[in-house]
């Protein structure tokens, strides 16, 4: 079975975030601060461009196993991509209050951090990490 290409690294999250220019970098640094405070977890760089919080070991029905983060984000060109590992079931009310966003299977896309309600984003992060820990 192939190894997971996105793995936790020893690279500096601060150095990575400092290298992001303009509004995208400002949003990424602010989001890192928000998620660190919301989760109480230290960020780590996963692969070259995902900031992850917490660790979890996943085992799929197929037998595939991988180490992953509890919550993460990437500062993509088109949007900030938040990875909520438990998906969005039961999050309808929060998502309605969040502000402009789109979702994928386990991803939340936000074009600008200033467009969304930071208190709602904080609650989403806390609930997602709680769910990843088995408390949700």
KAFENSUL-V822465 format. One record per backbone hydrogen bond with DSSP energy under -1.0 kcal/mol. CO is the residue of the C=O (numbers start at 1). NH is the residue of the N-H. If there is no record, write none. Layout:
CO/NH ; CO/NH
//
This chain:
7/47 ; 12/16 ; 13/17 ; 14/18 ; 15/19 ; 17/20 ; 21/25 ; 22/26 ; 23/27 ; 24/28 ; 25/29 ; 26/30 ; 27/31 ; 28/32 ; 29/33 ; 30/34 ; 31/35 ; 32/36 ; 33/37 ; 34/38 ; 35/39 ; 36/40 ; 44/52 ; 45/9 ; 46/50 ; 50/46 ; 51/73 ; 52/44 ; 53/70 ; 53/71 ; 56/68 ; 58/66 ; 60/63 ; 64/60 ; 66/58 ; 68/56 ; 71/53 ; 72/83 ; 73/51 ; 74/76 ; 74/81 ; 79/76 ; 80/110 ; 81/74 ; 82/108 ; 83/72 ; 84/87 ; 88/91 ; 91/95 ; 92/96 ; 93/97 ; 94/98 ; 98/117 ; 102/109 ; 106/84 ; 107/104 ; 108/82 ; 109/102 ; 110/80 ; 112/115 ; 113/116 ; 117/121 ; 118/122 ; 119/123 ; 120/124 ; 121/125 ; 122/126 ; 123/127 ; 124/128 ; 125/129 ; 126/130 ; 127/131 ; 128/132 ; 129/133 ; 130/135 ; 131/134
//
